[in-house]
């Protein structure tokens, strides 16, 4: 590990992979990320003024985090030290900052770039903190994961987080065209071109990853030349992508963002979108039982008693996936997802529990009423356990009208307010009868919220 004395720019061998040879060398060569580095952006202004703050670059693989770090280090004429959080420990960090301190005495600046900074533990992040704070090093961290979850708060408060996005189709096309045209570093001069079918497949298959696009282009070009062709077509691109899976880290934001999208489409009753997000997760290798667990929860929370069969089907889906396994497990999962999307929705049970929970926490000190206690022994019966309890089956309709089942300090709240969709329309009518007070018939003005109109 040595500082890059040409201020962040590395000499790239002629036989290096195309993606390495085509790395942008300046901010103007950098494709995409206009919000992060475009004119007027904080980072561009900082580089132009020679006052680079410590930053964290947050974005998916292939969006240019390492390249951007090198460019800005070069822009402020700083020595560039790169460490990987996977392989570097506290001792190496202390050595780096000691050397940076010596260079600072000589009037030289140091940019410390830490790849995958989210893999540093708290102790390692704490080592960096005072040196980033006093300017011994300018820290640039790179991460694919949300820094607010993975970077300790004291360090996070001393850096600027810059969000980088996956590259769009136009950005990827621009990168590919640049590589085909560049005769010095790219494939220019070989007479190669890319047909429209090949371009579409390449852009789609790269999944927003510029490095992946250039790697696939290089392989596809080799395949085309091997066939004596100068036009790179869809067949060569398909072979180059070689069943490339979309970026999906089970521990990172993509994991949570994708399952969130899936749940929201089920709740929103869109079966087509639900199948799309389900396929995204399955084809990316997501844990099938994790997906099913989310469907079980949605069946209870969002479908609820509007369709009680939804929970039964979701649990049956879990059993089927566990029994059948993958890859065939996608069949019961797809069936369950479509059913849940089309099912009527109600969150009345969820809301009712939240209200009951508030009261339960507030009144947890209240004793269980004596008539609800079980007189398991003669002594307990002597103390009044069970006195006054009304056995529902001994009364008309198997219902003890007017009986109370809550502590005195709670009152008689009506937590559950059924809706008017699906089974809950029936549940509403049943509850309306149960909640009638003893005595005169119920007033027509009284009805649970959201229920059907009274006759």
Secondary structure, 3 states (H helix, E strand, C coil): CCCECCCCCCCCCCCCCHHHHCCCCCHHHCCCCHHHHCCCCHHHHHHHHCCCCCEEEECCCCCCHHHHHHHHHHHCCCEEEEEECCCCCHHHHHHHHHHHHHHHHCCCCEEEEEECHHHCCHHHHHHHHHHHHCCCCEEEEEECCCHHHHCCHHHHCCCEEEECCCCCHHHHHHHHHHHHHCCCCCCCCCCCEECHHHHHHHHHHHCCCHHHHHHHHHHHHHHHHHCCCCEECHHHHHHHHCCCCCCCCCCCHHHHHHHHHHHHHHHCCCHHHHHHHHHHHHHCCCCHHHHHHHHHHHHHHHHHHHCCHHHHHHHHHHHHHHHHCCCCCHHHHHHHHHHHHHCCCCCHHHHHHHHHHHHHHHCCCCCCCHHHCCCCCHHHHHCCCCCCCCCHHHCHHHCCCCCCCCCCCCCCCCCCCCCCCCHHHHHHHHHHHHCCCCCCCCCCCCCCCCCCCCC
